[in-house]
Amino acid sequence: MGDMLTWLLFFFILIGLLILVVYQLMCLADLEFDYINPYDSASRINQVILPEFITEGVLCFLYLVTGHWMMSLFCIPYLYYNVRLYMRRQHLIDVTEIFNQLDWEKKKRLFKLGYLVCLLFLSLFWLIYSALEDDDE
């Protein structure tokens, strides 16, 4: 029962990460179609970047603490990328350069979205597997 609850926690954390990345993509799409000005778009995206990084770090740490080594290994490249961006101070979007970097920023977030969807499916698989395993006992 405990393992199923941890997988359920991981599942909801991943859903939260997906929501943050989709929100950033929506802000970039709104900017691309001129529904929002660059300052508002950059400030909205910059507000959710640090919570995304922290949540991913917490998720990777929870995988390590609970002994799910493979899932932790799957999270490390994403965590490394986020830490590298933060250490180089490239994690925030610049208001003056947002139009020049719009395509690149969208590609980065689409890649993050795909990566998180893969992690979500793996987590969902293990959630179902642990639920069925608990049901057999």
Salt bridges, closest charged atoms under 4 A:
ASP3 OD1 - HIS68 NE2 3.24
GLU32 OE1 - LYS106 NZ 2.55
GLU52 OE2 - LYS112 NZ 3.19
GLU105 OE1 - LYS108 NZ 3.57
GLU105 OE1 - ARG109 NH1 2.50
